[in-house]
Amino acid sequence: MPRVDCPKCGVVVARVPWAEPGNRFTRDFEAECAWPVSVANQKTVGGFPHIAWRTAGDIAP
């Protein structure tokens, strides 16, 4: 996410409409991974979008 220089707060991560605050991924990417993670194991899901199994676990609901 882009960083911006806020005169009040200093350098902060910009709020963007396509991601939830504090999340590392976009809403669409999380939605794409969340359902398979709920029905399969992390290693299987990690191979689908070509992400590490640990990343798939971070997205899991």
C-alpha positions as CSV (number, residue, x, y, z in Angstrom):
1,M,0.0,0.0,0.0
2,P,1.2,3.5,-0.7
3,R,2.6,5.6,2.1
4,V,1.6,9.3,2.4
5,D,3.0,12.1,4.4
6,C,0.2,13.4,6.7
7,P,0.9,16.8,8.2
8,K,-0.7,15.8,11.4
9,C,0.4,12.1,11.8
10,G,3.7,11.9,9.8
11,V,4.2,9.2,7.3
12,V,1.4,6.7,7.3
13,V,0.0,4.0,5.0
14,A,-2.7,5.4,2.8
15,R,-6.3,4.2,3.1
16,V,-7.5,2.6,-0.1
17,P,-11.0,1.5,-1.0
18,W,-9.9,-2.0,-2.2
19,A,-8.4,-3.2,1.1
20,E,-9.5,-3.4,4.7
21,P,-7.5,-1.4,7.3
22,G,-4.6,-3.5,8.6
23,N,-4.8,-6.2,6.0
24,R,-1.9,-7.2,3.8
25,F,-4.0,-8.1,0.9
26,T,-6.8,-6.7,-1.3
27,R,-10.4,-7.6,-0.6
28,D,-10.7,-9.4,-3.9
29,F,-7.5,-11.5,-3.3
30,E,-8.7,-12.5,0.1
31,A,-12.1,-13.5,-1.2
32,E,-10.5,-15.5,-3.9
33,C,-8.4,-17.4,-1.3
34,A,-10.9,-17.5,1.6
35,W,-13.3,-20.1,0.3
36,P,-10.8,-22.7,-0.8
37,V,-9.0,-22.3,2.6
38,S,-12.2,-23.1,4.4
39,V,-12.7,-26.4,2.5
40,A,-9.1,-27.5,1.9
41,N,-5.8,-27.5,3.7
42,Q,-3.3,-24.6,3.5
43,K,-0.8,-26.4,1.3
44,T,-3.4,-27.3,-1.3
45,V,-4.7,-23.7,-1.4
46,G,-1.2,-22.2,-1.5
47,G,-0.6,-24.0,-4.8
48,F,-3.8,-22.6,-6.4
49,P,-2.9,-18.9,-6.4
50,H,0.8,-19.6,-6.2
51,I,1.3,-18.3,-2.7
52,A,3.1,-19.8,0.3
53,W,1.0,-22.0,2.6
54,R,1.7,-19.6,5.4
55,T,0.2,-16.8,3.4
56,A,-2.9,-18.9,2.8
57,G,-3.1,-19.5,6.5
58,D,-3.0,-15.7,7.2
59,I,-5.9,-15.2,4.9
60,A,-8.0,-18.1,6.4
61,P,-11.1,-16.9,8.3
